[in-house]
Amino acid sequence: MSESDEIIKSLRDKLHSIISLYENAKENNQNLQAENDSLRQRVEKEGSVVAELENRNKALNLSRAFLTSSEDVQDAKLKVNKIVREIDKCIALLNR
């Protein structure tokens, strides 16, 4: 083989190697994108679960306020007033 043939063969081998590395990187990127999408969906689901649990916690705390002794009646009234104010704000926002 001549020297130019050897150079061409070497370049061809390197080009095939680079193409193979590119294909592997491309496949790896697609796998990572799919995993990322899956994890984003999981985070959304977990976020909604957390929000629902927080709402349940608020409801439980409110129900506990009503079940307390007469000494805590004032605290319960304050909590109810706070909730009523939040509802009024929501209604005002809806009326805009």
C-alpha positions in Angstrom: 0.0 0.0 0.0 1.1 3.5 -0.7 1.4 6.1 2.0 -1.7 7.9 0.8 -3.7 4.7 0.9 -2.7 4.2 4.5 -3.6 7.7 5.4 -7.0 7.2 3.8 -7.6 3.9 5.6 -6.6 5.5 8.9 -8.9 8.5 8.3 -11.7 6.1 7.3 -11.2 4.0 10.5 -11.2 7.2 12.6 -14.3 8.4 10.9 -16.1 5.1 11.6 -15.1 5.4 15.2 -16.4 8.9 15.5 -19.7 7.9 13.9 -20.0 5.1 16.3 -19.3 7.4 19.2 -21.9 9.8 17.9 -24.5 7.2 17.6 -23.9 5.9 21.1 -24.0 9.5 22.5 -27.2 10.1 20.5 -28.9 7.0 21.9 -27.7 7.8 25.4 -29.2 11.3 25.0 -32.5 9.9 24.0 -32.6 7.6 26.9 -31.8 10.4 29.3 -34.5 12.6 27.7 -37.0 9.8 28.3 -35.9 9.4 31.9 -36.1 13.1 32.4 -39.6 13.2 31.1 -40.6 10.3 33.3 -39.1 12.0 36.4 -40.9 15.3 35.6 -44.2 13.5 35.4 -43.4 11.8 38.8 -42.5 15.2 40.3 -45.9 16.6 39.1 -47.8 13.6 40.6 -45.9 13.9 43.9 -46.6 17.7 44.0 -50.3 17.1 43.6 -50.1 14.5 46.4 -48.3 17.0 48.6 -50.9 19.7 47.9 -53.7 17.3 48.8 -52.0 16.2 52.0 -51.5 19.9 53.0 -55.2 20.5 52.4 -56.1 17.5 54.5 -53.8 18.7 57.2 -55.5 22.1 57.2 -58.9 20.5 57.4 -57.8 18.3 60.3 -56.3 21.2 62.2 -59.6 23.1 61.7 -61.6 20.2 62.9 -59.3 19.9 66.0 -60.0 23.5 66.7 -63.7 22.8 67.0 -63.1 19.8 69.2 -61.1 21.6 71.8 -62.2 22.7 75.2 -64.0 26.0 75.9 -60.6 27.7 76.6 -59.6 27.3 73.0 -62.9 28.7 71.6 -61.3 32.1 71.0 -58.5 30.3 68.9 -61.2 28.5 66.9 -63.0 31.7 66.2 -59.8 33.3 65.0 -59.2 30.4 62.7 -62.7 30.5 61.3 -62.4 34.3 60.8 -59.2 33.7 58.9 -60.8 31.1 56.7 -63.8 33.4 56.0 -61.4 36.2 55.0 -59.6 33.8 52.6 -62.9 32.8 51.1 -63.9 36.5 50.7 -60.6 37.1 48.9 -61.2 34.2 46.6 -64.7 35.4 45.8 -63.3 38.9 45.1 -60.8 37.5 42.7 -63.5 35.5 40.9 -65.6 38.6 40.5 -62.9 40.5 38.7 
